[in-house]
């Protein structure tokens, strides 16, 4: 048996569980066995996005002793679109050059 941690965070709270699992267990199975799905109904078990120590992993990734499995939430906004909106706003406010997009 190995010890791993399963974590899920929302802006207002974080949930962290330490579980003992058999060696060779996949990240997905650790999440299912941990009980975090019952504690955090916001998690969609059919659309899991997982990471181990801040690195995205596939669901079938085998976990090791001491791993921290992180359950990621879906993005609210497209990062490229958000960056484009900020740049356009800066141009309108005169904080950025209208032609090059660099500093005014």
C-alpha positions as CSV (number, residue, x, y, z in Angstrom):
1,X,0.0,0.0,0.0
2,X,1.1,3.6,-0.7
3,X,-0.1,6.9,0.6
4,X,-1.3,9.6,-1.8
5,X,-3.2,12.9,-1.4
6,X,-6.2,13.9,-3.5
7,X,-7.1,17.6,-3.6
8,X,-9.8,19.8,-5.1
9,X,-10.0,23.6,-4.7
10,X,-12.7,26.1,-5.2
11,X,-12.2,29.9,-4.7
12,X,-13.7,29.8,-1.2
13,X,-12.5,26.4,0.1
14,X,-10.1,23.5,-0.6
15,X,-10.6,19.8,0.1
16,X,-7.7,17.5,0.8
17,X,-7.9,13.8,1.5
18,X,-5.0,11.3,2.2
19,X,-5.7,7.8,1.1
20,X,-3.9,4.4,1.1
21,X,-4.1,2.6,-2.2
22,X,-2.5,-0.4,-3.7
23,X,0.7,0.0,-5.8
24,X,-0.1,0.3,-9.5
25,X,-3.3,2.1,-9.0
26,X,-4.2,4.7,-11.6
27,X,-4.9,8.4,-10.8
28,X,-8.5,8.0,-11.9
29,X,-9.1,5.0,-9.6
30,X,-7.5,6.8,-6.6
31,X,-10.0,9.7,-7.1
32,X,-12.9,7.3,-7.3
33,X,-11.7,5.4,-4.2
34,X,-10.9,8.5,-2.2
35,X,-14.5,9.6,-1.4
36,X,-13.8,13.1,-2.7
37,X,-16.6,12.9,-5.2
38,X,-19.1,12.5,-2.4
39,X,-17.6,15.4,-0.4
40,X,-17.4,17.7,-3.5
41,X,-20.5,17.3,-5.7
42,X,-19.1,20.0,-8.0
43,X,-16.8,17.5,-9.5
44,X,-18.0,15.8,-12.7
45,X,-16.7,12.2,-12.6
46,X,-17.4,11.8,-16.4
47,X,-15.1,14.8,-17.2
48,X,-12.1,14.6,-14.9
49,X,-9.0,16.6,-15.6
50,X,-6.2,15.5,-13.3
51,X,-2.6,16.5,-12.4
52,X,0.1,15.3,-10.1
53,X,2.2,18.0,-8.5
54,X,1.0,20.6,-10.9
55,X,1.6,18.6,-14.0
56,X,-1.3,17.4,-16.1
57,X,-1.6,13.6,-16.4
58,X,-3.7,11.1,-18.2
59,X,-6.3,9.3,-16.1
60,X,-4.5,6.0,-16.4
61,X,-1.2,7.4,-15.0
62,X,0.0,5.1,-12.2
63,X,0.5,7.0,-8.9
64,X,3.6,6.7,-6.6
65,X,4.1,7.1,-2.9
66,X,3.6,10.7,-1.8
67,X,1.9,11.9,-5.0
68,X,-0.6,14.7,-4.8
69,X,-3.4,14.2,-7.3
70,X,-5.1,17.5,-8.2
71,X,-8.5,17.7,-9.7
72,X,-8.7,20.6,-12.0
73,X,-11.9,22.7,-12.7
74,X,-12.8,23.7,-16.2
75,X,-11.7,27.1,-17.4
76,X,-14.4,29.8,-17.2
77,X,-13.0,31.9,-20.0
78,X,-10.7,31.2,-23.0
79,X,-7.3,32.6,-21.9
80,X,-6.5,33.9,-25.5
81,X,-9.8,35.7,-25.7
82,X,-9.3,37.3,-22.3
83,X,-5.9,38.5,-23.2
84,X,-7.2,40.0,-26.5
85,X,-10.0,41.9,-24.6
86,X,-7.4,43.3,-22.1
87,X,-5.2,44.4,-25.0
88,X,-8.1,46.1,-26.8
89,X,-9.1,47.9,-23.6
90,X,-5.5,49.1,-23.0
91,X,-5.5,50.5,-26.6
92,X,-8.8,52.3,-26.0
93,X,-7.6,53.8,-22.8
94,X,-4.3,55.0,-24.3
95,X,-2.1,52.7,-22.3
96,X,-1.0,50.8,-25.4
97,X,0.0,51.9,-28.9
98,X,-2.9,51.4,-31.3
99,X,-0.7,50.1,-34.1
100,X,2.0,47.9,-32.4
101,X,0.1,47.1,-29.2
102,X,3.2,48.0,-27.2
103,X,3.4,50.6,-24.5
104,X,2.3,54.1,-25.5
